[in-house]
């Protein structure tokens, strides 16, 4: 029996509780004011109301309470962006409430109802109508217009019917206090419901963003992992073809190396899929030296033997070395390459990674966001780092990655 409650989310539970709270106002209004008017016919003395009048007041309260309950339900649908604002129903509820209050006061003025019978239903109908109308406005300050208008209308009606000015003042104060109290109560409940729905939507958007971020991470890692390996495979395959045409035995060694790199690429792709892939800076530096040297380039790698680095910085700079090596292999016709890792003075000095090669093309290579150099900037941004890349004098291409000093403390890189 509790499955219908447990199956709902937090927003659904709060909405169900809020709706039934407003629905209970219908029963509360009828029980408090409608039955009170009906009970006036059972009293003793000449002030006792007739059964016809008492039943008429009871029916007025019942119809008005049902209108208020319907308006509250439709207004909640509007606040949760499921329906349009119930303007017509709000106008009908306000008009019927005014007519019902005016009819009740007229019955008192004509002597058909006791003067003590009128205040409870008038205050109740006016107050609950103000509360439901407060749900139909966007701005909080606009909800005060309902109680002010209801109080002014009631006071003017009492004076117009020739009732004492003291009664008019009492009705004005009573309607104003009741209306403001119910406006604040209803509006706070509506605000709570809107807030819960907004939080629920925020969690949904957060989940969507997490999925999109994971997709970007996967695409970026796959590009960075496979870029260099495919470039090396293409280079060594071309070399093996040339050696095979010359019937050189070294062609077999090159193809064995291609096979090794292909298997390593498979393993790295699996790591990317599992989300465990992290670039090791020392391994990437040595790998860059070996790959570029195998491609026939004069490659110099200069870096400190031991340097404290956090895992995040080590991984980010490792990806920079990997992508820079891929670009050197794929773009231009490089003959020499310099990779230098330096640190500023002191244990907290900034860390700088320089990759420079000759044979740069006239236009600097750049990829879309999430790949290539743009992807490196995204990785470095996580550790507050920056990246500069572009051609320099002498037909060379220079890539500089910088990471602030406070990030370079926790782990150790060996060479």
Order of alpha helices (4+ residues) and beta strands (2+ residues): alpha-alpha-alpha-alpha-alpha-alpha-alpha-alpha-alpha-alpha-beta-beta-alpha-beta-beta-alpha-beta-beta-beta
